[in-house]
Amino acid sequence: MSDDMVQVTQWHNGEAAWSPFSAQEMARRLTMLRGHMEGRADADGIDACLFTSYHNICYFSGFLPCAFGRRYGLVVTPDRATTVTAAIDGGQPWRRGSTDNVTYTDWRRDNFFVAVGGLLKGARRVGVEFDHVSLELLRLLETAFPDVTFVDVAGATMWIRTIKSVEEHALIRHGARIANVGGRAVMDAVRAGAAEHEVAIAGTDAMIRDIAATFPDVELRDSWTWFQSGINTDGAHNPVTNRVVRAGDILSLNCFPMIHGYYTALERTLFCGHASDAHLDLWEKNCAVMRAGSALIGPGRTCAEIAIELNEIYRSWQLLRFRSFGYGHSFGVLSHYYGREAAVELREDVHTVLEPGMVVSMEPMIMIPEGHPGAGGYREHDIFIITETGAENITNFPYGPEHMIVGR
């Protein structure tokens, strides 16, 4: 290969960009990871970690990749942390990250593994994410590094991420506030005759503008709104369509600002103009579950206990069969296409004890099928920071019939 067609290089172009997290915060995360690497129960320990997921690359380096068919990684050793990124990104990964960075080119198909190999020299036990590494990638890693034993670190890193720092809480608070800005914009845009996508655009634009006004030199990416109407409210993650809102429609507002890879959410049930008696009855009942669930969140409670207690409320109204998913989940480095701290979900089969520092949602939902009185999906959603003595609601946005019949 000629000198002008290098496989691996460094493009430290420009100056480091703004980050919501201090150098001390990023060092804290790496220190916790290295503590796990050193403190394995087996005698061999872990020599290095190779992260390939969006969430762990972002959490431990501050850089959120845009894969677009290419491989990205973060290699952490006892004394060094380095992102491995494609040349198509130029110097952006180095500017946005808190770690060192190396760039690989497209001149040869295996250049990613060449770059990783330069950072793993001497490593014999390497941590990777078994919940993210595909069979193809594992095969390629084993071929490129035949003397390496790969061990799982996905679970350990998830537990590290579940307890948020004060700096993370500050960013999540901003996200909750900005989600509320999007929610107000959606409410103002609702009217009979408006298309779902036009209402959603109003919410997303308002959030993006607020993020841009709040933070210096921030990446403006991945914020979105799901606004659903009528039958489209039956799923929490149903995409926006061009369906036109009608008077009396049940509506679902879902605003998701993204800041530095951190997701927050505001979700509310609304009606356009008016609601039938059957809809009002079901809506009030779901709001009652929301209030009860919000009061249950706090340190020492298990996820399963909360879910089981709320199930009994639905069961008393013969509505439990219409519940469609768990009652809440953890917040942090996650999005609709990456990340999940599955050990902190408010479900009957999750027995994690809530601890101070965790951030969780309360989001009860029931879905009444078409053809039944009050048909549609009902969902409310608030975010709570677990404290030493209870839980702080950082959403503080109204819900229920008194506030959410809009577009009159």
C-alpha positions as CSV (number, residue, x, y, z in Angstrom):
1,M,0.0,0.0,0.0
2,S,1.4,3.4,-0.9
3,D,2.2,6.0,1.7
4,D,-0.8,8.1,0.7
5,M,-3.2,5.3,1.3
6,V,-2.8,4.7,5.1
7,Q,-4.9,2.2,7.0
8,V,-4.9,4.0,10.4
9,T,-4.2,7.6,11.2
10,Q,-5.1,10.4,13.7
11,W,-7.3,13.3,12.7
12,H,-7.2,15.6,15.7
13,N,-8.7,18.4,13.7
14,G,-9.7,21.6,15.5
15,E,-10.3,22.1,19.2
16,A,-12.3,20.0,21.7
17,A,-16.1,20.8,21.5
18,W,-18.4,21.6,24.4
19,S,-19.6,18.8,26.6
20,P,-22.2,18.8,29.3
21,F,-19.9,16.6,31.4
22,S,-16.7,17.6,33.1
23,A,-13.4,15.8,32.8
24,Q,-13.9,14.6,36.3
25,E,-17.3,13.0,35.4
26,M,-15.8,11.2,32.4
27,A,-12.9,10.0,34.5
28,R,-15.3,8.7,37.2
29,R,-17.0,6.5,34.6
30,L,-13.7,5.0,33.4
31,T,-12.5,4.5,36.9
32,M,-15.7,2.4,37.7
33,L,-15.1,0.4,34.5
34,R,-11.5,-0.3,35.3
35,G,-12.5,-1.3,38.8
36,H,-14.6,-4.0,37.2
37,M,-11.8,-5.1,34.9
38,E,-9.5,-5.5,37.9
39,G,-12.0,-6.9,40.3
40,R,-13.3,-9.9,38.4
41,A,-13.9,-12.9,40.6
42,D,-11.7,-15.1,38.4
43,A,-8.0,-14.7,38.7
44,D,-7.4,-13.6,35.1
45,G,-9.2,-10.3,35.1
46,I,-9.8,-8.3,31.9
47,D,-6.9,-6.7,30.1
48,A,-9.0,-4.4,27.9
49,C,-12.6,-3.7,26.7
50,L,-13.8,-3.2,23.2
51,F,-17.1,-1.5,23.1
52,T,-19.1,-1.5,19.9
53,S,-22.6,-0.2,21.0
54,Y,-23.8,3.3,20.7
55,H,-24.6,3.6,24.4
56,N,-21.4,2.4,25.9
57,I,-19.2,4.3,23.3
58,C,-21.2,7.4,24.2
59,Y,-21.3,6.8,28.0
60,F,-17.5,6.2,28.4
61,S,-16.2,8.6,25.7
62,G,-18.8,11.3,25.1
63,F,-18.8,10.5,21.3
64,L,-22.1,9.2,19.8
65,P,-21.4,7.4,16.5
66,C,-23.4,7.6,13.3
67,A,-22.6,4.1,12.0
68,F,-24.2,4.2,8.6
69,G,-22.8,0.8,7.7
70,R,-19.4,1.2,9.2
71,R,-17.9,-0.2,12.5
72,Y,-17.1,2.0,15.5
73,G,-15.5,1.1,18.7
74,L,-14.0,2.3,22.0
75,V,-11.0,0.5,23.4
76,V,-10.3,0.9,27.2
77,T,-7.2,-0.4,28.8
78,P,-5.9,0.2,32.3
79,D,-4.1,3.4,31.2
80,R,-5.8,4.5,28.0
81,A,-9.2,5.0,26.3
82,T,-9.4,5.5,22.6
83,T,-12.3,5.7,20.1
84,V,-11.9,3.9,16.8
85,T,-13.8,5.7,14.1
86,A,-14.2,5.9,10.3
87,A,-12.4,8.5,8.2
88,I,-15.7,9.7,6.8
89,D,-16.3,11.5,10.1
90,G,-13.2,13.6,9.8
91,G,-12.1,15.0,13.2
92,Q,-15.6,15.1,14.7
93,P,-15.1,12.0,16.9
94,W,-12.0,13.5,18.5
95,R,-13.6,16.9,19.0
96,R,-16.8,15.5,20.6
97,G,-15.1,12.8,22.7
98,S,-13.2,13.0,26.0
99,T,-10.8,10.2,25.0
100,D,-8.1,9.8,22.5
101,N,-9.1,8.8,18.9
102,V,-7.7,6.9,16.0
103,T,-9.2,6.9,12.5
104,Y,-9.3,4.1,10.0
105,T,-9.8,4.5,6.3
106,D,-11.8,2.5,3.7
107,W,-8.9,1.5,1.6
108,R,-9.1,-2.0,2.9
109,R,-12.1,-3.8,4.4
110,D,-10.4,-4.9,7.6
111,N,-8.9,-1.6,8.6
112,F,-11.2,-1.4,11.6
113,F,-9.6,-4.5,13.0
114,V,-6.1,-3.1,12.2
115,A,-6.9,0.0,14.3
116,V,-8.3,-2.1,17.1
117,G,-5.3,-4.4,17.0
118,G,-3.0,-1.5,17.5
119,L,-4.8,-0.7,20.7
120,L,-5.1,-4.2,22.1
121,K,-1.4,-5.2,21.9
122,G,-0.6,-7.8,24.6
123,A,-4.2,-8.2,25.7
124,R,-5.3,-11.8,26.3
125,R,-8.7,-11.3,27.9
126,V,-10.9,-8.7,26.2
127,G,-14.4,-7.6,27.3
128,V,-17.0,-7.2,24.7
129,E,-20.8,-6.7,24.8
130,F,-22.4,-10.1,24.2
131,D,-25.8,-8.4,23.8
132,H,-24.5,-6.3,21.0
133,V,-21.8,-8.2,19.2
134,S,-23.3,-10.1,16.3
135,L,-22.3,-13.6,15.3
136,E,-20.5,-12.1,12.2
137,L,-18.6,-9.6,14.3
138,L,-17.6,-12.2,16.9
139,R,-16.3,-14.4,14.0
140,L,-14.3,-11.5,12.6
141,L,-12.9,-10.7,16.0
142,E,-11.8,-14.3,16.7
143,T,-10.2,-14.4,13.3
144,A,-8.3,-11.1,13.7
145,F,-7.3,-11.9,17.3
146,P,-6.9,-15.7,17.6
147,D,-5.0,-15.5,20.9
148,V,-7.7,-13.4,22.7
149,T,-10.4,-14.8,24.9
150,F,-13.5,-12.6,24.7
151,V,-15.6,-12.2,27.8
152,D,-18.9,-10.4,28.4
153,V,-19.1,-7.0,30.0
154,A,-22.5,-5.9,28.9
155,G,-24.2,-6.6,32.2
156,A,-21.5,-5.0,34.3
157,T,-21.6,-1.8,32.2
158,M,-25.4,-1.6,32.4
159,W,-25.2,-1.7,36.2
160,I,-22.6,1.1,36.1
161,R,-24.9,3.2,34.0
162,T,-28.0,2.7,36.2
163,I,-26.8,5.0,39.0
164,K,-26.7,8.5,37.5
165,S,-24.3,11.2,38.7
166,V,-25.3,14.8,39.7
167,E,-24.1,16.0,36.3
168,E,-26.3,13.4,34.6
169,H,-29.3,14.5,36.7
170,A,-28.7,18.1,35.6
171,L,-28.8,17.1,31.9
172,I,-31.8,14.9,32.4
173,R,-33.6,17.8,34.1
174,H,-33.0,20.0,31.1
175,G,-34.3,17.2,28.9
176,A,-37.5,17.0,31.0
177,R,-38.0,20.7,30.8
178,I,-37.5,20.8,27.0
179,A,-39.9,17.8,26.5
180,N,-42.5,20.0,28.2
181,V,-41.8,22.8,25.7
182,G,-42.5,20.3,22.9
183,G,-45.6,19.1,24.7
184,R,-47.0,22.6,24.8
185,A,-46.3,23.1,21.1
186,V,-48.1,19.9,20.3
187,M,-51.1,21.0,22.4
188,D,-51.2,24.3,20.7
189,A,-51.1,22.7,17.2
190,V,-53.9,20.2,17.8
191,R,-57.2,21.0,15.9
192,A,-59.7,19.0,13.9
193,G,-58.4,18.8,10.4
194,A,-54.7,18.9,11.3
195,A,-52.5,16.0,10.1
196,E,-50.5,14.0,12.6
197,H,-47.2,14.8,11.0
198,E,-47.9,18.6,11.1
199,V,-48.7,18.4,14.8
200,A,-45.5,16.4,15.4
201,I,-43.4,18.8,13.5
202,A,-44.5,21.6,15.8
203,G,-43.4,19.7,18.8
204,T,-40.0,18.6,17.4
205,D,-39.2,22.1,16.1
206,A,-39.9,23.7,19.5
207,M,-37.6,21.2,21.2
208,I,-34.8,21.6,18.8
209,R,-34.9,25.3,19.0
210,D,-34.9,25.1,22.9
211,I,-31.9,22.7,22.9
212,A,-30.0,25.1,20.5
213,A,-30.8,28.1,22.7
214,T,-29.8,26.3,26.0
215,F,-26.5,24.6,25.1
216,P,-23.5,26.0,23.3
217,D,-22.2,24.2,20.2
218,V,-24.5,21.2,20.8
219,E,-25.2,18.4,18.4
220,L,-28.8,18.8,17.2
221,R,-29.8,15.3,16.3
222,D,-32.3,12.6,17.0
223,S,-35.0,14.6,18.8
224,W,-38.4,13.5,17.7
225,T,-42.1,13.5,18.4
226,W,-44.6,10.7,18.0
227,F,-48.1,12.2,17.8
228,Q,-50.8,9.6,17.3
229,S,-54.6,9.9,16.8
230,G,-57.5,7.5,16.8
231,I,-56.6,3.9,16.2
232,N,-52.9,4.9,15.9
233,T,-52.8,5.4,19.7
234,D,-53.0,1.7,20.3
235,G,-49.2,1.3,20.4
236,A,-46.7,3.3,22.4
237,H,-44.2,3.3,19.6
238,N,-46.4,3.7,16.6
239,P,-44.9,6.1,14.0
240,V,-46.4,9.4,12.9
241,T,-48.7,9.2,9.9
242,N,-50.6,11.7,7.8
243,R,-53.9,10.7,9.3
244,V,-56.1,13.8,9.9
245,V,-57.3,14.5,13.4
246,R,-61.1,14.5,13.9
247,A,-63.2,16.1,16.6
248,G,-63.6,13.6,19.5
249,D,-60.4,11.7,18.6
250,I,-58.3,10.2,21.4
251,L,-54.7,11.5,20.9
252,S,-51.3,10.5,22.2
253,L,-48.5,13.1,22.7
254,N,-44.9,11.8,22.9
255,C,-42.1,14.3,22.9
256,F,-38.5,13.0,23.0
257,P,-35.6,15.6,23.1
258,M,-32.1,14.1,22.7
259,I,-29.1,15.9,24.2
260,H,-25.6,14.4,24.1
261,G,-27.1,10.9,23.6
262,Y,-29.5,11.3,26.6
263,Y,-33.2,10.7,26.0
264,T,-36.0,12.2,28.0
265,A,-39.7,11.9,27.4
266,L,-43.1,13.5,27.9
267,E,-46.2,11.3,27.1
268,R,-49.8,12.3,27.6
269,T,-53.3,11.3,26.5
270,L,-55.3,14.1,24.9
271,F,-58.6,14.5,23.2
272,C,-59.6,16.8,20.3
273,G,-62.5,19.0,21.3
274,H,-64.4,16.6,23.5
275,A,-64.4,13.0,24.9
276,S,-67.2,10.5,25.2
277,D,-68.4,9.3,28.6
278,A,-66.8,5.9,28.0
279,H,-63.5,7.5,27.1
280,L,-63.6,9.8,30.1
281,D,-64.2,6.8,32.5
282,L,-61.2,4.9,31.1
283,W,-59.0,7.9,31.0
284,E,-59.8,8.8,34.7
285,K,-59.0,5.2,35.7
286,N,-55.6,5.2,34.0
287,C,-54.8,8.6,35.6
288,A,-55.6,7.0,39.0
289,V,-53.1,4.3,38.2
290,M,-50.6,7.0,37.3
291,R,-51.1,8.8,40.6
292,A,-50.8,5.5,42.6
293,G,-47.7,4.5,40.7
294,S,-46.0,7.8,41.2
295,A,-46.6,7.5,44.9
296,L,-44.9,4.1,45.0
297,I,-41.6,5.1,43.4
298,G,-38.8,5.5,46.0
299,P,-35.7,3.9,47.4
300,G,-36.1,0.3,48.7
301,R,-39.0,-0.5,46.5
302,T,-38.4,-3.3,43.9
303,C,-39.5,-3.0,40.4
304,A,-41.7,-6.1,40.7
305,E,-43.5,-4.9,43.8
306,I,-44.6,-1.7,42.1
307,A,-45.8,-3.6,39.0
308,I,-47.7,-6.1,41.0
309,E,-49.4,-3.5,43.2
310,L,-50.6,-1.5,40.2
311,N,-51.8,-4.7,38.5
312,E,-54.3,-5.1,41.3
313,I,-55.8,-1.7,40.6
314,Y,-56.3,-2.6,36.9
315,R,-57.6,-6.0,37.9
316,S,-60.3,-4.4,40.2
317,W,-61.7,-2.7,37.1
318,Q,-61.3,-5.8,34.9
319,L,-58.8,-3.8,32.8
320,L,-55.6,-5.7,33.4
321,R,-56.0,-7.7,30.2
322,F,-55.7,-4.3,28.3
323,R,-52.3,-3.5,29.8
324,S,-49.7,-3.7,27.0
325,F,-46.2,-3.3,28.7
326,G,-44.3,-2.5,31.9
327,Y,-45.0,0.5,34.1
328,G,-41.7,2.3,33.5
329,H,-38.0,2.1,32.8
330,S,-34.6,3.7,33.5
331,F,-33.4,6.8,31.8
332,G,-29.9,7.9,30.6
333,V,-27.9,7.0,27.5
334,L,-30.6,5.5,25.4
335,S,-32.8,6.2,22.4
336,H,-35.3,4.5,20.1
337,Y,-32.4,2.8,18.3
338,Y,-29.9,2.1,21.0
339,G,-29.4,1.3,24.7
340,R,-31.6,-0.1,27.4
341,E,-31.0,-0.6,31.2
342,A,-33.2,-3.7,31.3
343,A,-32.4,-4.4,35.0
344,V,-34.4,-1.2,35.9
345,E,-37.8,-1.8,34.3
346,L,-41.0,-1.7,36.4
347,R,-42.1,-5.2,35.5
348,E,-43.3,-8.3,37.4
349,D,-40.1,-10.2,36.5
350,V,-37.6,-7.6,37.5
351,H,-36.6,-7.7,41.1
352,T,-34.1,-4.8,41.2
353,V,-34.3,-2.6,44.3
354,L,-34.6,1.1,43.4
355,E,-31.6,3.1,44.7
356,P,-30.8,6.8,45.1
357,G,-29.4,8.2,41.9
358,M,-31.5,6.0,39.6
359,V,-33.9,7.7,37.2
360,V,-37.1,6.0,36.2
361,S,-40.4,6.7,34.6
362,M,-43.9,5.9,35.6
363,E,-46.0,5.3,32.5
364,P,-49.1,3.1,32.8
365,M,-50.9,2.3,29.6
366,I,-54.0,0.4,28.6
367,M,-55.2,-0.2,25.0
368,I,-58.9,-0.8,24.4
369,P,-59.5,-2.4,20.9
370,E,-61.6,-1.0,18.2
371,G,-65.3,-1.8,18.5
372,H,-65.3,-1.5,22.3
373,P,-66.6,1.6,24.1
374,G,-63.8,4.0,24.8
375,A,-61.5,2.5,22.2
376,G,-57.9,3.7,22.0
377,G,-54.6,3.8,23.9
378,Y,-54.3,5.7,27.2
379,R,-50.8,6.5,28.5
380,E,-49.3,9.1,30.9
381,H,-45.6,9.4,31.6
382,D,-43.5,11.3,34.2
383,I,-39.8,11.0,35.1
384,F,-38.5,10.6,38.6
385,I,-35.1,10.9,40.2
386,I,-34.8,8.5,43.2
387,T,-33.5,10.3,46.3
388,E,-32.5,9.2,49.7
389,T,-36.0,9.7,51.1
390,G,-38.3,9.4,48.1
391,A,-38.5,10.4,44.5
392,E,-38.5,13.8,42.7
393,N,-40.9,14.3,39.8
394,I,-38.9,16.3,37.2
395,T,-41.7,16.3,34.6
396,N,-44.4,18.3,36.5
397,F,-46.7,18.5,33.5
398,P,-50.5,18.3,33.9
399,Y,-52.5,15.3,32.8
400,G,-56.1,14.2,32.7
401,P,-59.5,15.5,31.4
402,E,-59.3,18.8,33.2
403,H,-56.2,19.8,31.3
404,M,-55.8,17.7,28.2
405,I,-59.0,18.2,26.1
406,V,-57.5,20.6,23.5
407,G,-58.2,22.1,20.1
408,R,-61.7,23.2,21.0
